[in-house]
Amino acid sequence: MVSRFHADGTLTFANTAYACAFGRTPAQLLGISLYKLVPDVERVFIRNANAGLTPRNRVVTHRHRAFDPDGSIRWQEWSNRLLQRREGKADQYKGTGRDITERKRAEDALQESQERIAAILATAMDAVVTVDEEQRIIPFNPAAARLLLSTSQEAMGKPLDHFIPKRCFPLPK
């Protein structure tokens, strides 16, 4: 999606992809504020992001929610750039964006899953120790800390056999 707009958000150009994302034609978008195309809760955030564009900081990238033509919420990622006229005054801004709804849903699901696993491990009675491909310890749960007589921070990056004698538990190679 590509657009051009003034500092107040008034659209001066919208390509077909941008217009389709909002269920309109490019001509229907000219002269309206891009801020009307996003949920109320996102407007201040986007205005502040765009206000941060200066001759020294010419590009800002941000993610925000937007309305789909059917009214559902989608996620978009934008890189907005300050454009300049010859006399050095800001004329317009150019925005290039893409729909990241599926990626955002996947990220949220992954984070939720990681939080669930962390909660399970934190309360597990059994020791759980995870190692990397070189058998170095990465974070472990409190039960493992009691077994290894070490905190997760102290053990981080040390080989597992540092804590478990080979005669008891030989590690696979």
N, C-alpha and C positions, 0 to 999 in steps of 0.2 A: 504494500500500500504506500502511496506517495501523496503528500499534500504540501501546500504552501499556505502560510497564514500570517496575518499581522500580529503584533504584540497582544492585541486584545482577543485573539483567537479567531478573528474573522477569516474564513477560508477564501483564498483567492485562486486555488487550484486543487483539484482532487482527481486522481486517475480512476480508471474503471474499477480496479481492485478495491480501492478505498471506498468508493461509492457503493459497491456491491456489499461490502462488509456491513453497511448501515442500511441496506435495502433501498437505495436511492440511485439516481443517475448523477454523474459529475455536475451537470448543470443545476440540479436541485440543491446541491450543497454550496455552491458559490454564494458568498455573502452571508452565510449563517456562521454562528460561532461553533467551533469544534467542541467547546465545553458543553454544548447542549446534547452532544452525542455520547456523553459518559455519565455514569451515575453521579448523583449529587456528592456522595462521599469521596469521589475521586477528583472533583473539580479543583479544590484547594491544593491538593498534592500536585496535580499537573500544572496549575498556574505557577506554583512555587518552583517546580522543576524548570519550566520555561523562563521564569524570571531570572534564574541563575545563568542564563546564556548571556555572555558578555564577549567583547572582542578578545579577552584573554582566555575565556572558557567558552569556546564556540560550539561545543557539542555536549549534549546531555542525553543519557539513555535511562529509560525508566519502564516499568511494567505497571499496568493498571487494568481495571475492569472496564468493559464497554458493553453497550447494549447490542444484541443481535437484532436483526429485523423483526423476529418474533417476540422480542422483549426479554429473552433469556440473557444471562450474563456470560460474556466471553472474556478471555484474557488476551491482552495485546502487549507487545514490547515495541517501544519506539526509540529511535535515535533522532533527536531534533537538533538542527543546526542553525546557527545564526548566519544570515546572509547580510552582506553590506552593500550599500550604494557607493559610488565613486567618492563622494564627499565624506565617507566614513561613518555616516549615520545608519543605524539599523533600518532596513527596509522591510524585509520579510524574514520568515523562518521557513525552513524546509523540514518536513517530517517524513521519515521512512519507517514503516512498521510492518509487523507480521502478527498473525494470530498464533498464540502460544497456548491456547486452551488445553490441548491434549498434554503438552509438556508440563503445564502447571498442575494438572490433575495427577499426572504420574509423580511429580515431585512431592505433592501433598500426600499421596498414598504412601510413598516411600518414607517420608518423614513420620507419618502416623505409624507405620509398621516398625520403624526403628525405635520410636518411643514406646510402643507396646513391648517389643523385645527387651528394651532396657529395663522397663518396669518389671517384667517377668524375671530377668536375671538378677535384679537388685533384691528381690524377695525370695529367690530360689534357695532351698536348703542345701542343694548339691553345688559343689564347686564347678565352675565353668571357666576354663581358660582357653583363650583363642590365641593361636600363633599364626605368624605369616609363613610364607613359603620357605623361609630360612630358619624356621623353628624359633623365631624371636617372639617374645610375648607382646601381645597388644592388650588393651584394657580387659579386665576380668571382673567378675562379680565379688561381693563381699565374702561369700563363703570360700572362694578360692584364696582371697587375701588371708583369711584365718588359717587355711591349710598351708599356704606357702610362707606364712609369717612375714608378709611383706605387703606394702600398699601397692596399688596398681601403678602409681607414679614411680615408685622405686623400682619396680620390676619391668617397666616399659622398655622394650628394646633388648632386654637381656635374653639369652637363650633359655629355653624351658629347662634343659638339663642342668642349669645352674642351681635350680631349686629342687629338682627331683633326681636323686642318685640313679645312675644307669642300672645298677644291680637290682633296683626295685621295678622300674618301669622303663625298659629300653625303648627309645624313640625310633620310629621307622625312618629309614633313610630315603 
